[in-house]
């Protein structure tokens, strides 16, 4: 079968035909691509790539993306070490939500670095499996909040923000609306501590020309124990109402208690969670991966990903130390 008989109708078809032409005629791959593109009715491969969409390409509103969050941990008491990974379904990747500089601002996401456009890895080794899972879920909630509201993290409060403290404020964060330039303050105090401050908080808002409202979504800090409040200037009340509407339809926040049972296995080297041979664990709306390795012959392996440095620590004390 020759290139004159086959007429590809997609980029993938041109690439397959180019492989056949290269093998049969013994020419360079670039020349084979151009020849296959001419068989499809185009000047060359670059011309075809500009005109033909990829088979896997979809419209933005039809794309279902996932963000992988990975954290490594080591329990100093037992010597166990492992990796926790959560796959969070979003309509875009983390790089579409936040820049690398902005990634350093949020409370939990600042402890992650971008490994791939859809993969975030913790910067530090956590002190236990529970700590790794809690950090991952906290970062996932921040991503959920950004994806739903369209806000980006900001590193300081608005210039017009009052200097006197909001009564009962705790765990505050600042977010920027990129379209309007308005900064939204998110306050997440503990539920038990905020009850006695509700009236004084409303008085503070009226006195300073601010609008404060509770979010219908549980929040980012500790859902179930803390309550999320949104603060904007009074003239931006319509923005506040729009945010509340968006948050009302947001999925339930990722929580540590929803992680499910973990599977114990030996840590293996992987390049990306989606391309590894990890068994998916059942979850409500997320897929979790848990890998644990235990001490063997006095050594505990730390790491596991191809792009993360692995190191071993000896759990036995040296003769010089033990003789003291």
C-alpha positions as CSV (number, residue, x, y, z in Angstrom):
1,X,0.0,0.0,0.0
2,X,1.5,3.3,-1.1
3,X,1.1,6.9,0.0
4,X,-0.7,7.7,-3.3
5,X,-3.5,5.2,-2.4
6,X,-4.0,6.4,1.2
7,X,-5.5,9.8,1.8
8,X,-5.4,10.7,5.5
9,X,-8.0,12.9,7.0
10,X,-6.4,13.7,10.4
11,X,-3.0,14.6,11.9
12,X,-2.9,11.1,13.5
13,X,-3.5,9.5,10.1
14,X,-0.7,11.6,8.5
15,X,1.7,10.5,11.2
16,X,0.7,6.8,10.7
17,X,1.2,7.1,7.0
18,X,4.6,8.8,7.5
19,X,5.8,5.9,9.5
20,X,4.8,3.5,6.7
21,X,6.5,5.7,4.1
22,X,9.7,6.0,6.2
23,X,10.0,2.3,6.6
24,X,9.2,1.5,3.0
25,X,11.3,4.1,1.3
26,X,14.0,4.6,3.9
27,X,13.8,8.4,4.0
28,X,14.0,10.8,6.9
29,X,11.0,11.1,9.2
30,X,10.5,14.9,8.4
31,X,10.4,14.2,4.7
32,X,8.0,11.3,5.2
33,X,5.7,13.6,7.2
34,X,5.7,16.1,4.3
35,X,5.1,13.4,1.8
36,X,2.2,12.0,3.8
37,X,0.8,15.5,4.2
38,X,0.9,16.1,0.4
39,X,-1.0,12.8,0.0
40,X,-3.7,14.4,2.2
41,X,-3.9,17.5,-0.1
42,X,-1.6,19.9,1.9
43,X,1.6,21.6,1.0
44,X,3.6,20.1,3.8
45,X,3.2,18.7,7.4
46,X,3.2,22.2,9.0
47,X,0.4,23.3,6.7
48,X,-1.6,20.2,7.5
49,X,-1.1,20.7,11.3
50,X,-2.4,24.2,11.0
51,X,-5.5,23.1,9.1
52,X,-6.4,19.8,10.7
53,X,-7.5,19.5,14.4
54,X,-6.1,16.7,16.5
55,X,-8.5,13.8,17.1
56,X,-8.1,14.2,20.9
57,X,-8.9,18.0,20.8
58,X,-12.1,19.0,22.3
59,X,-13.9,22.2,23.0
60,X,-13.0,23.8,26.3
61,X,-16.5,23.3,27.8
62,X,-16.3,19.5,27.0
63,X,-12.9,18.9,28.5
64,X,-12.7,17.0,31.8
65,X,-9.3,17.5,33.4
66,X,-7.8,16.2,36.5
67,X,-5.2,17.6,38.9
68,X,-2.9,15.1,40.7
69,X,-1.7,16.1,44.2
70,X,1.2,14.0,45.6
71,X,2.8,14.2,49.0
72,X,5.6,12.0,50.4
73,X,5.8,11.1,54.1
74,X,7.9,9.2,56.6
75,X,6.9,8.1,60.1
76,X,9.9,8.5,62.3
77,X,8.4,6.3,65.0
78,X,7.7,3.2,62.9
79,X,10.1,3.9,60.0
80,X,7.4,3.5,57.4
81,X,7.5,5.8,54.4
82,X,5.3,6.2,51.4
83,X,3.4,8.4,48.9
84,X,-0.1,9.7,48.9
85,X,-1.8,10.9,45.6
86,X,-5.2,12.3,45.1
87,X,-6.8,12.8,41.6
88,X,-9.1,15.8,41.8
89,X,-11.6,16.2,38.9
90,X,-11.6,19.8,37.6
91,X,-12.5,21.5,34.4
92,X,-8.9,22.8,33.9
93,X,-5.4,22.1,35.1
94,X,-3.7,23.9,38.0
95,X,-1.6,25.9,35.6
96,X,-4.8,27.3,34.1
97,X,-5.9,28.5,37.5
98,X,-2.7,30.0,39.0
99,X,0.7,31.0,38.0
100,X,3.9,29.5,39.5
101,X,4.4,32.8,41.5
102,X,0.8,32.8,42.7
103,X,1.2,29.1,43.7
104,X,3.5,30.3,46.6
105,X,0.7,32.4,48.2
106,X,-2.1,30.1,49.4
107,X,-1.7,28.4,52.8
108,X,-1.6,24.8,51.5
109,X,-0.7,25.1,47.9
110,X,2.4,27.1,48.8
111,X,3.9,23.8,50.1
112,X,3.6,22.3,46.6
113,X,5.6,22.7,43.4
114,X,4.5,22.1,39.8
115,X,5.8,18.8,38.5
116,X,3.6,18.7,35.4
117,X,0.8,21.0,34.2
118,X,-1.6,18.6,35.9
119,X,0.6,17.4,38.8
120,X,1.6,19.1,42.0
121,X,4.1,17.5,44.4
122,X,4.8,18.5,48.0
123,X,8.1,20.4,48.6
124,X,8.7,18.7,52.0
125,X,8.7,15.3,53.4
126,X,5.7,15.0,55.7
127,X,5.8,13.4,59.2
128,X,3.3,10.7,58.7
129,X,0.5,9.4,56.4
130,X,-2.2,11.5,58.1
131,X,-0.2,14.7,57.7
132,X,0.3,14.0,54.0
133,X,-3.4,13.3,53.4
134,X,-4.5,16.4,55.3
135,X,-2.2,18.7,53.4
136,X,-3.3,17.2,50.1
137,X,-7.0,17.7,50.9
138,X,-6.4,21.3,52.1
139,X,-4.6,22.1,48.8
140,X,-7.4,20.4,46.8
141,X,-10.0,22.6,48.5
142,X,-8.0,25.7,47.5
143,X,-8.0,24.5,43.9
144,X,-11.8,23.8,44.1
145,X,-12.4,27.3,45.4
146,X,-10.3,28.9,42.6
147,X,-11.9,26.7,39.9
148,X,-15.4,27.6,41.1
149,X,-15.0,31.4,41.7
150,X,-12.3,32.3,39.1
151,X,-10.3,34.1,41.8
152,X,-6.5,34.1,42.1
153,X,-4.5,34.3,45.3
154,X,-3.2,37.7,46.3
155,X,-0.3,38.4,48.6
156,X,-1.7,41.3,50.5
157,X,-5.0,43.0,51.6
158,X,-6.7,45.8,49.6
159,X,-5.2,49.2,50.3
160,X,-8.7,50.3,51.4
161,X,-9.0,47.5,54.0
162,X,-9.5,49.0,57.5
163,X,-6.6,48.9,59.9
164,X,-8.6,47.8,62.9
165,X,-9.0,44.0,63.1
166,X,-12.3,42.3,62.3
167,X,-13.7,40.8,65.5
168,X,-13.0,37.1,65.7
169,X,-11.0,37.0,62.4
170,X,-8.9,33.9,61.9
171,X,-7.2,32.1,59.0
172,X,-7.7,34.9,56.6
173,X,-6.7,34.9,52.9
174,X,-6.9,37.4,50.1
175,X,-8.1,36.6,46.6
176,X,-8.1,38.7,43.4
177,X,-10.8,38.9,40.8
178,X,-8.7,39.2,37.6
179,X,-11.5,40.7,35.6
180,X,-12.4,43.6,37.9
181,X,-9.3,43.9,40.0
182,X,-11.4,43.6,43.2
183,X,-9.8,41.9,46.1
184,X,-11.9,39.5,48.2
185,X,-11.0,38.7,51.8
186,X,-11.8,35.2,53.0
187,X,-12.1,34.7,56.7
188,X,-12.4,31.2,58.2
189,X,-12.7,31.3,62.0
190,X,-13.6,28.3,64.1
191,X,-17.4,27.8,64.5
192,X,-17.2,27.6,68.3
193,X,-15.2,30.8,68.6
194,X,-17.2,33.0,66.1
195,X,-20.6,32.7,67.7
196,X,-20.0,35.5,70.2
197,X,-18.6,37.8,67.6
198,X,-21.4,37.7,64.9
199,X,-23.1,40.9,66.0
200,X,-19.8,42.8,66.4
201,X,-18.6,41.7,63.0
202,X,-21.7,43.1,61.3
203,X,-21.2,46.4,63.2
204,X,-17.6,46.4,62.0
205,X,-18.7,45.9,58.4
206,X,-21.3,48.7,58.5
207,X,-18.8,51.1,60.2
208,X,-16.2,50.6,57.5
209,X,-18.4,50.3,54.5
210,X,-17.9,46.6,54.0
211,X,-20.2,43.7,53.1
212,X,-19.7,40.4,54.9
213,X,-21.6,37.2,54.2
214,X,-21.3,33.6,55.1
215,X,-20.4,31.2,52.2
216,X,-22.8,28.4,51.4
217,X,-19.7,26.2,50.8
218,X,-18.1,24.8,54.0
219,X,-14.7,26.3,53.2
220,X,-11.0,25.6,52.7
221,X,-9.4,25.5,56.1
222,X,-11.1,22.8,58.2
223,X,-14.6,22.1,56.8
224,X,-17.0,21.2,59.6
225,X,-15.0,23.0,62.2
226,X,-14.5,26.4,60.6
227,X,-16.9,28.7,58.7
228,X,-16.1,30.6,55.6
229,X,-17.0,34.3,55.4
230,X,-16.5,36.6,52.3
231,X,-15.7,40.3,52.7
232,X,-15.8,42.9,49.9
233,X,-16.4,46.7,49.9
234,X,-20.1,47.7,50.0
235,X,-20.1,48.9,46.4
236,X,-19.0,45.4,45.3
237,X,-22.0,43.7,46.8
238,X,-23.0,42.3,43.4
239,X,-19.6,40.5,43.2
240,X,-20.2,39.0,46.6
241,X,-23.6,37.7,45.6
242,X,-22.2,36.2,42.4
243,X,-19.5,34.4,44.4
244,X,-22.1,32.9,46.8
245,X,-24.1,31.6,43.8
246,X,-21.0,30.0,42.3
247,X,-20.0,28.4,45.7
248,X,-23.5,27.1,46.3
249,X,-23.2,24.7,43.3
250,X,-19.6,23.6,44.2
251,X,-19.0,20.0,45.0
252,X,-18.4,18.9,48.5
253,X,-14.8,19.8,49.7
254,X,-12.1,17.2,49.7
255,X,-11.7,15.9,53.3
256,X,-9.3,13.6,55.0
257,X,-12.2,11.5,56.3
258,X,-13.3,10.7,52.7
259,X,-9.9,9.2,51.8
260,X,-11.1,5.6,52.3
261,X,-9.0,2.5,53.0
262,X,-5.4,2.6,51.7
263,X,-3.7,-0.2,49.9
264,X,-0.3,-1.2,51.2
265,X,2.3,-1.9,48.5
266,X,6.0,-1.3,47.8
267,X,6.9,2.1,46.5
268,X,7.9,1.9,42.8
269,X,9.4,4.5,40.6
270,X,6.8,6.3,38.4
271,X,6.9,9.3,36.1
272,X,3.3,10.4,36.4
273,X,0.3,9.1,38.4
274,X,-1.9,8.7,35.4
275,X,0.6,6.5,33.6
276,X,1.6,4.3,36.5
277,X,0.2,0.9,37.3
278,X,-1.5,2.1,40.5
279,X,-4.8,0.5,41.4
280,X,-7.5,3.1,41.8
281,X,-9.2,3.1,45.2
282,X,-12.9,3.7,45.5
283,X,-13.8,7.2,46.5
284,X,-16.8,9.5,46.3
285,X,-15.6,11.8,43.7
286,X,-11.8,11.6,43.9
287,X,-9.4,8.7,43.3
288,X,-6.8,8.1,45.9
289,X,-3.5,6.2,45.6
290,X,-1.6,5.1,48.7
291,X,1.8,3.4,48.6
292,X,3.7,2.4,51.7
293,X,7.1,0.8,52.1
294,X,8.4,-0.6,55.4
295,X,11.8,-0.9,56.9
296,X,13.9,-3.7,55.5
297,X,17.4,-4.6,56.6
298,X,17.8,-1.3,58.5
299,X,17.0,1.0,55.5
300,X,13.9,3.0,54.7
301,X,13.4,4.2,51.1
302,X,12.1,7.7,50.8
303,X,10.7,9.0,47.5
304,X,9.7,6.8,44.6
305,X,8.9,9.2,41.7
306,X,11.4,9.3,38.8
307,X,11.7,13.1,39.2
308,X,12.0,13.0,43.0
309,X,15.4,12.2,44.5
310,X,15.3,9.0,46.4
311,X,17.5,8.5,49.4
312,X,17.9,5.9,52.1
313,X,18.4,6.4,55.8
314,X,20.1,3.9,58.0
315,X,17.9,3.1,61.0
316,X,20.7,1.4,62.9
317,X,23.0,3.4,65.0
318,X,26.7,3.2,64.2
319,X,29.1,1.3,66.4
320,X,30.8,4.5,67.5
321,X,27.5,6.0,68.5
322,X,26.1,2.9,70.2
323,X,29.3,2.5,72.3
324,X,28.7,5.8,74.0
